[in-house]
């Protein structure tokens, strides 16, 4: 039985090391992700000039592991998502605590979800392909998407 | 020394009892299910709390659980019904009283079992009663896992006084509070404590309790009230951020847990339990084997919450195999490190 116990203990230690490695890996990964999100929020605030704190972050729009985020926030003071929202697509290396804005779009007031059909006033290369075409926008709103740019 | 230990644990329990609900909103789900049944006449095994939108408790139920019917056993649901009549605040305090009573019973039984099995009862009391997961998550969240733990330790205590039928019944009643504890039963039956002709006592006790409790559950809630398997299947498909399978998936470069992983985990769990059953049949301590099984369930679960890692703890402190206690505390430490990691870089 002592031999069996030795085998069990060895397996337990190996499995414990695996779990410890997985936990450390996940903690480091999560900490890096959080640091990146902090930089994204700082970028949105610097870009818009608004020191708002109720911002939402979408991490999966450009792919689960792309490290490309979309940060959305109100363009004027008000409850979260109650005003016209400006969404910025942000990625790239951190320089001076900020990352690069590659484009963006607006969302109408009280839009809970950042869906393709809600986006308008799209700008920059990041918005290419993920904003509604003029025909789609016309079908949705009865006017071309560009007509509401800069709202 | 023992007075100091009892005093410390009692103080910790009372402080957390007097304070607000900590970390989890589950207690509001318990109350919502109770009020659905006793106040609104809605079966909590067929409807989620969304069925009582106008009820004051509805706004406190966790968003993810609004459309989910109860996964708890019929005995727990029946126990919770009287609290549903006390309103939101009264019901909440009732839940806290239940948790405190269950905690007291668990700790008293742990103390008693540790002494009977020749272990350091003060150490056993402190290892459970002063454990941060037990105090902050378990008692702080007024989780019904504490009721399950009390019944589990009652079952162990019954076997020590040769009342196997009562032990079997206690496990079944515990499983009809929260199903996980049912895993103790095969180990209890296989234990080589007495001649094989006496072993069926636990089976008879379990069957009698199962018949009575299932009848009560069926009369109160219909067939859904005793369909524990479908609730377990549903919950086992969930994935929580802090689960070890999710962390392992990330370690191996996967974005998360896939359906095939659920199947592999179930196979691994079955193999572990078969090995433990074989070991128990060969003379290994059935209490330790049960503890390992509960630890294996929590580690292989893709839906891991802090209070799930409490399950093996009272068993771990009353067994001679110290590996179980070390493994349980190690897993708890890893869980805490992972769950508190967002504090290292808070996003705001």
Contacts between the chains, C-beta under 8 A, distances in Angstrom:
chain1	res1	chain2	res2	distance
A	1	B	282	7.9
A	8	B	323	7.9
A	9	B	323	6.5
A	12	B	323	6.4
A	12	B	327	6.3
A	16	B	327	7.1
A	16	B	330	5.9
A	18	B	248	7.3
A	19	B	244	5.8
A	19	B	247	7.6
A	19	B	248	7.7
A	19	B	299	7.4
A	19	B	331	7.2
A	19	B	334	5.9
A	20	B	334	6.3
A	21	B	251	6.4
A	22	B	244	6.7
A	22	B	247	4.0
A	22	B	248	4.8
A	22	B	250	7.1
A	22	B	251	4.3
A	23	B	244	7.9
A	23	B	247	5.8
A	23	B	334	4.5
A	23	B	337	6.0
A	23	B	338	5.2
A	25	B	247	7.2
A	25	B	250	6.4
A	25	B	251	4.9
A	26	B	246	7.9
A	26	B	247	4.5
A	26	B	250	5.3
A	26	B	251	7.4
A	26	B	338	6.0
A	26	B	341	7.5
A	27	B	337	6.3
A	27	B	338	6.0
A	27	B	341	4.2
A	27	B	344	7.5
A	29	B	250	6.2
A	30	B	341	5.1
A	30	B	342	6.6
A	31	B	341	6.2
A	31	B	344	5.1
A	31	B	345	4.9
A	34	B	342	6.3
A	34	B	344	7.6
A	34	B	345	3.8
A	34	B	346	7.1
A	34	B	347	5.1
A	35	B	345	5.0
A	37	B	347	4.7
A	38	B	345	6.7
A	38	B	347	5.7
A	38	B	348	7.7
A	41	B	347	7.0
A	41	B	348	7.5
A	53	B	348	6.5
A	57	B	347	7.8
A	64	B	255	4.9
A	65	B	255	6.6
